[in-house]
Amino acid sequence: MAYRNVVQVGDDVLRKKCFEVTKFDARLAQLLDDMKDTVRREEGAGLAAPQVGVLRRAVVVDVDEGFFEMVNPVIVASGGAQRGYEGCLSVRGRRGIVTRPLTVTVRYFDRSGKPHERKAEGFFARAVCHELDHLDGILYIDRAERVERETD
């Protein structure tokens, strides 16, 4: 198991647009493995590559529906709306109210370069949108109607 340091708000890497993954190789597999270990250790719902300092279009999402690795993901359809709290491993100690689509359909590749399409609903859709925003340098605090300190 390998854990990576989670970059915090204020670091320029979080505001940059990520590059498309073009090589589906051992290096990508290691990044995805490390991201999986890191998100589970941090008890998060997802993690994007720039959050560990890597400007590549790769995310992991860990929700009730399962663990998903998405490389070069693109939302191709969305519907409805949901409003609720979000937090982020790169914005510790804060949470904000964000409106996201209730459903999204996302196309992506797995670690081997095989294409997939999946529909996500509810919290799963929220997590997908949140992580894909990271790939374009957008944080939930940019979309939040208000941000506050987390309470225990």
N, C-alpha and C positions, 0 to 999 in steps of 0.2 A: 504494500500500500504506500502510495505517495500523496502527500498533501501539499497543496500549493498555497502560498500567501494570497489572501483576498485583498485586492487593491481597494483603497478607500476613496470616497468622494474628495475631490481636490486634485487627484492625480490625473494628468492630461490624457492618459491612455483611455480613460472612461468616456472621453468626449470625442474620440476619433471613430471614423467609419472603418469597419473591418473589411479585410480583403477576402475574396472568395477562396475557398479551399480548392486546389487543383490537383493535389496529390493525396490519394487515399492509401497511406503507407503506415509503417510502424510508428513514425513520429506522431501522426494524427491519432492512432490508436492509444499511444501513451498519454497524449493530451487528454483524450476522452476518459481514459481510466483515472488519471489524476483528478480531473474535474469531478468525476463520480465520487471518488474517495473524499474530496474536499467538501462537496455539497452535503454529503451524508455526515461527515464529521461536524460541520457547521449547523446541521439540522435545518437546512434550507429546502425550498421547493424547487430551486433551479439555480443554474450558474451559466454564465456566458464566458466565452474565452477571454474577452478583454478584462473581465473581473480578476483573472489570474495573469494579466499582463501580456496576453497573446492576441494580436489583431487579426484573428481569423474568424470566419463566419461559422461558428460551432457553438452549440448550447447543449446542456443536459437539463432535463426536467424530471423531478422525482415527486410524483403525486399518487393519490389512491389508485389511479388507472394504471400505474406502472412506472417504470424508469425508461425514459426515452432519450436517445442521443439523436440530435438533429444537426446535420451538416448542410450548409448553404440553404437554410430554411426560408420559405417565402409563404406568406399568408395569401391564399388565392380567393378566399371568400370569407365573409363575416356577416353576422346578423345579431339583432337584438342589442341589449345593453345591460350591463350590471355595474353597480356602484358599490365600492367597498374599500376597506383598508388594504394597503400594501406596505411591505417593508422590503428591505434589500440588504444582502450581506455586505454591500459596498457603502451603505448609508446606515451605519450602526446606531441604534438607540433612537431611531425616528420611525414614524409611520405616517402615511398620508392617505387621504380618500381620493381614489382614482376611478374614473368611469372607463370601462373596457367593453368590447363586444362580449355578448353572452356565448356565442359560438364562433369558432373559426375553423377553417379548413387550411391545413398547412401541407405544403409539398417540401420534401427534404430528401437528403441522401443519408444512408447509414454509413458506418465507418468503412465499409467495403466499397462504397460508391453505388450501391443499389438504391434506386429511387423508391420513395414511399409517399403516400398521401394519407392523412389522418384527420378526422374531425375531432375537435376538442370542444367541450362544453363546460360551463361553470368555472370552478376554480382552475381546472386544467387549461381552459382557454385564457384565463387571466394570466397564468404562469407563462404560457407560450408567448403571449403579447409582451409581457414584461421582459422576458429574456431576449426576444427578437429586437426590442427597442435598444437593448445594450449594443447590438451589432451595428447600430447607426449612431452611437454616441448619445443616446437619449436615456435619461434616468427617470424613474417614476416621479421624482420630485419636480420634474419639468411639466408633468401632466397633472399633478395633484391640485385639487382645489384648495387644500390646506395641508400643512405638514406639522406634526406635533411630536413631542417626546413620547416614546413608548412607556406604558405603565405596566407594572407587574400584576 
